[in-house]
Amino acid sequence: MSDMRIISLLPAATEMACALGMEEQLVGVSHECDFPPSVRNKQVVVRCSLPTETMTLAEIDVAVAERIGSGQPLYEVDQSAVERLAPTHILTQTLCEVCAPSTGDVARALKALPSQPHILWFTPHCIEEIFENLRELGADTGHVAAAEELIAAARARLRRIAETTGKAARRPRVFCLEWIDPYYCCGHWVPEMIEFAGGQDVLARRGVDSVRIQWNEIAAWSPEVVVVSPCGFSLEKAVEQTKQLLQKPEWNELPAVRNGRVFAVNANAYFARPGPRVVRGVELLAHLFHPELCGWDGPGDAFQRVT
């Protein structure tokens, strides 16, 4: 299907398309699409409408809630660029209004197109549904064999991780934060990642949205490992936010802080985006939870211990 012209409004979908060998057919992306690095040269067709670079985390949280509550868009779609690129396929999602343009935003962008592209909606809640999205993309674009090969390899890696961490004497108490002001637990596929990696997080919400968590809940759980994985941020920003977190006196009493097991991670690469690299994220967590059993041979910008 060399005549395909794909626009991806979702970083995870961009990664999937490239993993299946369709980078050349990818003509438009979102402002957040940055992997593989070569996609940064693609035409950007959607941007965030909030000046997040100059806002605090608390301000972002409030502004996002206000916009969603009032029906205002969080993203601006460049309709003229979409028309010019004339896509045959659009990859987007309905999982989270904060992560990509909403259904209404997409519909408005398509109104002026002379022919309607095929839209693939990626809405995974767990790892298996991420694989299903990859399979659907492969089937729709003529890359079935490549998709099945990627899925099989990913499942084999997950089995190896589970077998290795299953040899551990115990599963440490873990708390994974997806936002630090206010505190948000982890949700959707991340709790499952923690389980594969040999940890336990009773504050996590498997298969559903993350929610605000109160400090007394964190203190009662008394985590032995804290993973700071702020949605939408790379390692550098995660480290900054983790340092802010540890300046709060109450955190000093947690076992994770006392024992130097607080880690900032590259959320964009391995946790927040439901794409192929979540398996690498499981491998990373396994190393953080069970370093005596699991090594890490991945990129150096994947995590940093923060004390």
Secondary structure as UniProt FT lines:
FT   TURN            2..3
FT   STRAND          6..8
FT   HELIX           11..19
FT   TURN            20..21
FT   TURN            23..25
FT   STRAND          26..30
FT   TURN            31..32
FT   HELIX           37..41
FT   STRAND          43..48
FT   HELIX           52..54
FT   HELIX           57..70
FT   STRAND          75..77
FT   HELIX           79..85
FT   STRAND          89..92
FT   TURN            97..99
FT   HELIX           103..110
FT   TURN            111..112
FT   STRAND          118..121
FT   HELIX           127..141
FT   HELIX           144..165
FT   TURN            166..167
FT   STRAND          173..177
FT   STRAND          179..180
FT   TURN            181..182
FT   STRAND          183..184
FT   STRAND          187..188
FT   HELIX           190..196
FT   TURN            197..198
FT   TURN            202..203
FT   STRAND          205..206
FT   HELIX           215..221
FT   STRAND          225..228
FT   TURN            231..232
FT   HELIX           235..246
FT   HELIX           249..253
FT   HELIX           255..258
FT   TURN            259..260
FT   STRAND          262..265
FT   HELIX           267..270
FT   TURN            276..277
FT   HELIX           278..289
FT   TURN            291..293
FT   TURN            300..301
FT   STRAND          303..305
//
